[in-house]
């Protein structure tokens, strides 16, 4: 697991504005602040964590507004949900191709760069009518911090 590549927030925001225009979405101040906050955060933040950061800039914003905008980002492909089966919604902040390691103890999610894995291949081919849109590998185990706890050793 290497460190995540540096993100050019201004370039991501310019791309966000273009994608909003292309999708026919209005580009509101709130929407832009929510997206900027998301891409500036590390890891895989929850909507609640994003809300707390956005509230520092827009004190009157509601949790419902943040959720609504995040759902719009998910529906339009502006961001991705990390894992559909680990409980609470977690959002992806790393747009580079990568996979995940999930600690089974603390539930922390760590990025694993795509080039550290051999390409995944399906055998036999998918059933007729199926089409792969994205391949994601998830490893589950114990992270370094949890592994150093005496109760888990």
N, C-alpha and C positions, 0 to 999 in steps of 0.2 A: 504494500500500500504506500504509494508515494503521495507527496503533498499535491493538492489540487492546483492546476494551472491558474495563473493570475487572470482575473476577469476584468475586462474593459467595460466598466459599468456604463459609460457614456455610449459606447457602441451597442451594448445590449438595450439601452433605452431608445436609441435611434431605431433599432430593429423592432422593438416593441411598438413604437409609434407607427411604423410602417405596417406591421401586422394588424394593428387595430384598424388603420385606414382600410387595408385590404379586406378585413372581415366585416367592415361596415359598423364597427364599434365606435362610439364616441370616446374621445380621449379626455377624460375628466382629470382634474387636479388630484382627486382622491385615488383614482385608478392608477395614475402615474406614481404617486407616493407609495401605494401598496406594492406595485411591481418593483420599484426601486428598492424598497425595504427588503423584499424577498431576495433579489439578486445580490444585495449587499450582505446578507446573512450567511454564515457558514453552516455547514452540515445540512440537516434535513428538518427544518423548523416546522412546528405545528402552527395551525392557524392562530392559536392563542398567543404564541410567542411573536408572531408577525403583528397581531393586533396590539400587543403591548408596545412594540417599537413604533408602530404607526401612530398610536395615541400620543406619543411624545411630540409628534409634529402636527397632528390634527386632534387636539384634545376632545373635540365634540363628536368624533367618529364613533360609530357603534360597532360592536362585534358582528352584528348581522350584515353590515355593509362590507366589512372585511371578508366574511365568509362568502357573500354573494359575488364579490369581485374575484376571489380565489377560485370559486366554482366556474366563473366565466373564463378565467385563464386556463383551467383544466379542460373545459369543453372546447375551447378554440385552439388548444395545443400550445399555448404560450408557456405553460409549465407542465410538469408531470407529477403524478402521485408516486411516491416511492414504492410502497408495498401495500397491496390490498388486504393483506391478512395479518397484520401486526397490531390491530386495535385502532388507535386514533390515527386520523389523517396526518401524514407527513408529506411535505412538499420537497421537490427536487430543486436544488439551487445550482447544481453543476450540470451545464448543458453539454459538456464533452462526453463522448461515449465511455461508459463505465459500468461496473457491476457493484454489488453490495455485500458486505459482511455484517451480519446482525448478531450482536451479543445476546445470547439466550438468557443472561442474568439481568443486565441493566437495560436491555432493549436499544442501546445506542446503535446507530447505523454508520458504518464506515465505507467510504468509496474505495473501490479497487479499479485501477485503470484498465481499460479494455485491452490494451496491448500486453497485459500480464497473463492473459488467458489464451488458450488455443481456441481457434474459431469453433463455434458449436455447429454441428451438422445433424440434421434429422434423417433417420433411417427407420423405416421406409418413408417415402414421401407422405405429406399430409393427405388426408382424405380430400376427394374432389370438392372444390368450392372453398376450401380453407386457404387463407393467405396470411403469412407471418408479416406483422408490421414492425415488430421490434423484438429483439432477443435480450433477455436480462437474466443473469445468473446471480443467485443469492446463496451465499455461504452462511451457515449458522454455527456458532461456537462460542467460545469464551474470549473476550477481549483481554488485552494486557492488564488493564487496571483490575478487572474482576479476577483474573488469574492470579494476581498477587495478594488477594484477600485470603487470610488464613482459613476462613470458613469454607472457601471454595477449593482449596488446594487438595 
